[in-house]
Structure formats: C-alpha cells, structure tokens
Amino acid sequence: MNIWVDGDACPVVIKEILYRAARRAEIMTTFIANHHLSVPPSPFLKSIQVSSGFDVADNEIVKACAAGDLVITADIPLAAEVIDKGGQALNPRGELYSKANIRARLNMRDFMDTMRASGVQSGGPPPLGQKEKQAFANQLDKCIARASRSR
C-alpha cells in the first residue's frame, strides 16, 4: 500500500500525523499539490508539485494510485474515483469513504452545491478539533494495520 495525499487543502496537523505514520510503518507517502510542499527528510516521504489548474492534482492522484492504496482527501469526487480504482479514501476528519457510502456523500455534496448556487449560505465545516484529529489517526492506523496483515 502507498499513501497519496491531496496536499492542496490538507491541514498541517494531519500532515504531521501522516509524516509520523509513514516513518513508523515504513509506507511510501506522497503529497501532491499545485504549490511547493516541504516534507521532512525521509525515504518514505515525497512531495510532487503539479501545475496549477482545476483538478490537476486530483487527476495526478487518480493516475498514480492503484488498488489497495490509500488516498487522504476531503474531495468527495476524488474519493469516488479512487474507490472506483479499488483504493481507499480517508478524509482529514477520520471518515473512511467506501463503496457503501460514497454515492450518498456525492449526492449530498451536489445538493449543497445547488443550495449555495441558489444563494443559501451554508458555511463550511467547523475547524478540526481534537476529536477529529484522533478519529483521523485511529482510522489511519486501522488502514495501515489492514494493509500490513494483507502483505
């Protein structure tokens, strides 16, 4: 398993959890963004800068990931594409997207887009709190453990 990170909007605290997990579990973790991202020196951490543009980083992640890989993203359409390829997708709040829940998440996202386009102010998600950070770390550990068992 490799871990691919949608680095454009990944919170710093989540990146730090990923840095530690990659080194601890010795899993290649690649951050892809359309701006420069510095990662700590490690043979298990890498960053790739792609050109600016709509979905350029997302397209690179979909192209690079393989079945069994894990993608860290809050982008629901990207998560759906990853799942279609046989990968897993985990959002920074600790929710693991799956074939069972991704269509419902896409429908809700599209509904909220329609509401915002019609002028309804919905606000964004609340800031990441300790509960969300812990949920992310726990779910990441579960994904890594499952991948280790299947090796």
C-alpha positions as CSV (number, residue, x, y, z in Angstrom):
1,M,0.0,0.0,0.0
2,N,1.1,3.5,-0.8
3,I,-0.5,6.6,0.7
4,W,-1.3,9.6,-1.6
5,V,-2.2,12.9,-0.1
6,D,-4.3,15.6,-1.7
7,G,-1.9,18.2,-0.4
8,D,-3.6,21.4,-1.6
9,A,-6.1,21.5,1.3
10,C,-4.7,19.0,3.8
11,P,-4.4,20.6,7.3
12,V,-1.0,20.9,8.8
13,V,-1.9,18.8,11.8
14,I,-3.0,16.0,9.5
15,K,0.3,16.2,7.5
16,E,2.2,15.8,10.8
17,I,0.2,12.7,11.7
18,L,1.0,11.3,8.2
19,Y,4.7,12.1,8.5
20,R,4.9,10.1,11.7
21,A,2.8,7.2,10.4
22,A,4.9,6.9,7.2
23,R,8.1,6.7,9.1
24,R,6.8,4.4,11.8
25,A,5.1,2.0,9.3
26,E,7.6,2.5,6.5
27,I,4.9,3.3,4.0
28,M,5.7,5.5,1.0
29,T,3.6,8.6,1.4
30,T,3.4,11.1,-1.4
31,F,1.9,14.6,-1.1
32,I,0.6,16.0,-4.4
33,A,-0.2,19.7,-4.7
34,N,-0.1,22.6,-7.2
35,H,2.2,24.5,-4.9
36,H,5.5,23.6,-3.3
37,L,5.2,21.5,-0.2
38,S,8.1,20.7,2.0
39,V,8.2,17.4,3.7
40,P,10.7,16.2,6.4
41,P,13.6,14.2,5.1
42,S,12.7,10.5,5.0
43,P,12.9,7.8,2.4
44,F,9.1,7.3,3.0
45,L,8.0,10.9,2.3
46,K,7.9,12.7,-1.0
47,S,6.1,15.7,-2.5
48,I,5.2,16.3,-6.1
49,Q,4.2,19.7,-7.4
50,V,1.9,19.7,-10.4
51,S,0.9,22.7,-12.5
52,S,-2.0,24.9,-11.4
53,G,-5.4,24.3,-12.7
54,F,-8.7,22.8,-11.9
55,D,-8.4,19.2,-10.7
56,V,-4.7,18.9,-11.9
57,A,-3.6,17.5,-8.5
58,D,-6.7,15.3,-8.3
59,N,-6.1,13.8,-11.8
60,E,-2.4,13.1,-10.9
61,I,-3.5,11.3,-7.7
62,V,-6.1,9.2,-9.6
63,K,-3.5,8.3,-12.3
64,A,-0.9,7.4,-9.7
65,C,-2.9,5.4,-7.2
66,A,-3.5,1.7,-7.5
67,A,-5.9,-0.8,-6.0
68,G,-5.2,-1.1,-2.3
69,D,-3.6,2.3,-2.0
70,L,-4.9,4.9,0.5
71,V,-5.7,8.5,-0.6
72,I,-6.1,11.3,2.0
73,T,-8.6,13.8,0.7
74,A,-11.7,15.8,1.6
75,D,-12.6,16.0,-2.1
76,I,-15.6,13.7,-2.5
77,P,-15.4,13.3,-6.3
78,L,-11.7,12.4,-6.0
79,A,-12.6,9.9,-3.3
80,A,-15.2,8.3,-5.6
81,E,-12.6,7.9,-8.4
82,V,-10.1,6.3,-6.0
83,I,-12.7,3.9,-4.8
84,D,-13.7,3.0,-8.4
85,K,-10.0,2.1,-8.9
86,G,-10.0,-0.2,-5.9
87,G,-8.3,2.2,-3.5
88,Q,-9.4,3.6,-0.2
89,A,-10.1,7.2,0.7
90,L,-9.9,8.8,4.1
91,N,-10.9,12.4,4.8
92,P,-9.0,14.5,7.3
93,R,-11.8,14.2,9.8
94,G,-11.4,10.4,10.0
95,E,-14.2,9.3,7.8
96,L,-13.3,6.4,5.6
97,Y,-15.1,6.6,2.3
98,S,-16.3,3.2,0.9
99,K,-18.4,1.8,-1.9
100,A,-21.2,1.7,0.7
101,N,-21.2,5.4,1.5
102,I,-19.5,7.3,-1.3
103,R,-22.6,7.7,-3.5
104,A,-24.6,9.2,-0.6
105,R,-21.7,11.6,0.0
106,L,-21.6,12.6,-3.6
107,N,-25.4,13.2,-3.6
108,M,-25.1,15.4,-0.5
109,R,-22.2,17.4,-2.0
110,D,-24.2,18.0,-5.2
111,F,-27.2,19.1,-3.2
112,M,-25.2,21.5,-1.1
113,D,-23.6,22.9,-4.3
114,T,-27.1,23.5,-5.7
115,M,-28.1,25.2,-2.5
116,R,-25.1,27.5,-2.5
117,A,-25.7,28.3,-6.2
118,S,-29.2,29.4,-5.3
119,G,-27.9,31.8,-2.7
120,V,-28.3,29.7,0.5
121,Q,-25.3,30.4,2.9
122,S,-24.3,27.1,4.4
123,G,-20.9,27.9,5.8
124,G,-18.1,25.5,5.8
125,P,-17.2,22.7,8.1
126,P,-16.1,23.6,11.6
127,P,-12.3,23.7,12.3
128,L,-10.6,20.4,13.1
129,G,-10.8,19.7,16.8
130,Q,-9.0,17.1,18.9
131,K,-11.9,14.7,18.3
132,E,-11.4,14.8,14.6
133,K,-7.6,14.6,14.8
134,Q,-8.0,11.5,17.0
135,A,-10.6,10.0,14.6
136,F,-8.2,10.5,11.7
137,A,-5.2,9.0,13.5
138,N,-7.3,6.0,14.6
139,Q,-8.7,5.3,11.1
140,L,-5.2,5.8,9.6
141,D,-3.8,3.2,12.0
142,K,-6.6,0.8,11.1
143,C,-5.9,1.2,7.4
144,I,-2.2,0.6,7.9
145,A,-2.8,-2.5,10.1
146,R,-5.1,-4.0,7.4
147,A,-2.5,-3.4,4.7
148,S,0.2,-4.9,6.9
149,R,-1.9,-8.1,7.5
150,S,-2.6,-8.5,3.8
151,R,1.1,-8.3,2.8
